[in-house]
Amino acid sequence: MSSSFFATPEEQYAWLKQFFEPSTMWCIVRDKTRHPYHWQQVHAPEALETFARRAPFPDAVQVALGRHELSAPEWRTVSLKTGKQYDDLDFIRSQAVSIYLSLYSDAESQRLLFEGSIGVAKRVWYQDAGVDPEPLYRWHYQIKRRWWKMMDRRYTPVYRGTAIRRPIPVPHPYIAVSYGAVQWCVGGGRLKSADTYAVYDVVSKEEAKAYENALRLLQSQSNG
């Protein structure tokens, strides 16, 4: 259960610094640009500024936020094919909210901003582990509602095609874009999906609606 978005690293780190309160919360970060498996405990909000803003791939920086009253961080041992082992966060027992940060591509010539996501696991997974998911779900909703204040609801991503440009671009209304991400696109940047690697621009919701209507008309003509 996750929601996708595009936002600048500056916006996200500023938000996390303001939101993270060590007396009531815990925070750990995995920065794969430094180490693929190591999680680092964050003890002060200012430390969040030390993690990567650029990366060679999506999902490079993962932030886990938890509440002391729900659970402390719980760990599980993971074995690699090389025979080595490492301690990974058990998100279910830790009852953590996961945020994969939206980061710039480190290939500056590409001018890309990678997709991020925020979410928790499915209810049934917590129930199977003997964990009541409802307190976490309520907290996740509160975090997401505050996180979404970074998003500019006047705009939406649109896919124009890469190798072959589509005659009618395809809007993606379920992916949010922040105020900073909109300005990034206005300045010549583009947005890149973490899953499909599609590259998006942004358009106003009114323009996206016109694209949707044109696509429906094109489909009805094709079916007819």
N, C-alpha and C positions, 0 to 999 in steps of 0.2 A: 504494500500500500504506500505508493510514493507519488509525488507530484514533481513535474519537471519545470525548469525555469532557466532563464539566462539573466545574469547580473554581473556587474564588474566585481573583481576581487576587492577593490577598495570599499565598495558598498557593503559587501558581506563581512569583511573583517571589522569595519566600523560598527555594524549591527551586533556582531558577536561580542565585541569589547563592551558594548553598552548593556547587552542582555545578560552575559555570564556573571553570576554572583556566586563566588566560591563558598560562601557560608551556607548556601542552600542547594547548590548544584555541584556536579563534577563534570569535567570536560577532558577528553583525551582526543588526540589527533594522530592520524597516520598520514604522513607526507611521503608519498612514494618517490618523489624526486630526490629524497635523501636516502630512504631505505624502503624496500618493498613491503616489509612485514612489521616493522617496529612501530609501536604506539607510544606516544609521548604524553605524559600527564601535564595538563596545563593548570598551574596554581594561581596565576594572576591574569586578568583580562589583557594586559599589555603584551603578554607572551604570544597572543594570537597573531600579532603583527609579524612574527618571525617566520611564518610558514609561506610556502611558495605562492606566487601570483601567476607564474608562467609554468607550463608543463608541456612535454612532448605528446601527451595523450590525455583523454578525458578521465575523470574519476581519480585523479592523482592525489587529491587531498580530501580525506574523509574526516569529518568532525562528529564525535559522539557526545551527546549531551544527556546527562541523567540527573535525577533528583535524589538527594541523600535519603529523603523519607520513603522513597520507593525501593531503592536497592543501591548497593555499592557496585562498582565494576566487577563483573565475574569473567573469568578467563577459561579458555579451553585450549588444549594442546593440539596443534595441527601438524601432521607429518607431511613432508615434501617428498617428491619422487627421488630426490637426491639422498634421502635418508635423514636429512636434518629435520629438526622440529622448531616450532616457534609458538609463542603464546598469542592467541588471537582473542579479541573481545567476543564474548558470548552475548549477542545483542538481545536474545530472548530473556535470559535470566537477569541480565543487567538492566532490562527495561529502558533502553536508550533510544533516543531519537537520532537518526542518522542523517547527516547532511553531506552530500558530495558537492564540493564547491564548484562553481562555475569559474573557470580559469582561462587566461589568455594562452593561446598557443605560443610556445617558445620560438617558433619560426616566425619572426616578426614580419617577414615579407608577405606572409599569408594573411595577416590581419584577421585572425579568427578568435572567437570567444567560444569555449567549449560549454556545452550544456551541463547544468547541475541538477540535483534532485534532493528532496527532503521527504522523509517518511519513516514509518515503522513497519513491523512485520504483520502478517495476517493474524486476526484474532485467534483462529484455531491453533496456530503454532504456540501461542502463549498458553492457551488452555491445555494443550497436550503436555506442556512442561509444568503444569500445575500452577500457572501464574494468572491472576486476574488481570486481564488487559485493560479494563475500563479506566482506572486512574491514569495509566500511560496514554490511552487514547484521548482522554480529556486534555492532558497536558500537551500532547502533540497538536491538538486542534488549536490551543492557545498560542503555541509557538508559531505554527503555520500562519495563523491569522495576523500575528505581528510581523512575521517574515514577509508576508504578502504586501505589507505597506510599502515595501521597496518597489513593487511592481506598478507599471504604468498601464492601467486598464484601457487606455485609448488605443493601444497598439497590439498587434499579434504577429508572430512569425509567419513567413510565407515562403514556400519552396518553389523556386523558378526553374529548377533543373540545373545540372552541371555540364555533362558532356553535350546534351541537347537541351536547349532552353524550351520550356513548355510555352505553348501559345497562351494558355491561361494558368497563371500560378496557383498553387494549391495552399490555402491557408491552414494553419495548425492552431486552432483556438484553444487547445488544451495545454499549451505550453506558454507560461507567463514570461513577460520580458520586463526588466526593471527600467526605471528612468535612465540610469546610466547606460544600460545596454542599448536603449533606443538612441542615445546620443553617440554611442560607439558606432552604430550602423549609419547614422547621419554623417559621421566623419569618415566613412568609407570602410568600416569594419563589417564583418559578417559573422553569423552564428553557426556553430557546427554541432550536430546531434551527437550524443554519446553512444547511441545504439546503432543507428543506420548510417552515420557519417554523412547524412545529407547536410547541405549548406543552405542556410536561410538568410533572407533579408527581413525587415519589418515593414509593415504597412499599417495604416490606420484601420480601425474596426470597420469604418464605412467602406473603405476600399476593399477590405477582405470580404465584406458582404456582397459587393458587386462581383468579385471573383467567384464566390459560391453560386450566385445566381447564374453566371455565365457557364459554370461547369455543369449545373443542372440542365440548362438549355442544351448544351453540347451533348450530354448523355442521353437526353430524351430524343434528340435528332438522330443519334447513333442507333438507339433502340428501335426508332420508327423506321 
